[in-house]
């Protein structure tokens, strides 16, 4: 009988897509961990196959009491992902200490552990986007969310968790978009927001640029379709002798304007973009350019081609958003 795979944050955006892909691959002995709350996040679990779902605090207690049996892997995606969260103590507990506890348990029991880091650890990008170990300690995140993820990376690096007979893997997800993100509210992707704006008003609103050298709409991000994010995640779940901190992005930065154009094209609409003022609170913390360096990922054996924004947005819009009427 197969051993259990644990997925935390399982009802979340990347989490539910990960569970769906595990099901597609024949994996149904799954323990899901998430807090469903009072919103509609539970809908992301409809149709998925798993053994049980438990709350994060209950799962942590089971880990601390060493009350987990027959587990072969943990995909730890659960975290507070809000870049505007101001409660630093909460983020330390929820994002940093929780992850450490799971990683330590996994190491002790020789269980595969893959966790979500973030592209937010790179801060303003002035030091580049290399995931090499020598660069990691020099990074300076712009917000507490990014720092809480960075602390895990630093701890794992310092304590040799990325090496040895049972190494762990941290994945620095860049700008992920795709199905089942609607529950994220303001933290959902610009693809989802743009689709709604076009449906309601026939136009997309993007932030103006406040940095010389970047025209309005020419700010760039590394946009990653969620199917690709899941594929990388499960590659490392199975390649259990490979450890390290890896960027999870396409390696190609694209402009916000290009992303908006991809949404218009997928909807068969004429492009109309309006540039609006960026809130003062964001101007000093805004990333004008992100692009994952993926040489380390390729060297680890991951060789699949990533979807372009045109391909990913078209699939997302035409097979999911249009069908749901979002």
Protein Blocks (a to p, Z undefined) as FASTA:
>chain_A
ZZddddehklmmklmmmmmmmmmnopabdcddddebjmlklmmmgopacfbdcdfklmmm
mmmnopaghiabdcdfbdcfbfkbcblmlmmmmmmmmmmmmmmmmmmnopacdddddfkl
nmnolnojafbfklmmmpccfbfklmmmmmmmmmmmmnopmgcjkdcddddddddedehi
lmnommmcfklmmmmmmmmnopacddddfbehiaghiaccddddfklmmmmmmmmmmmmm
bgcdddddehiacdfklmmmmmmmmnopacddddddddfklmmmccfbdcddfklmmmno
pabdcddfklmmmmmmmmmmmmnoZZ
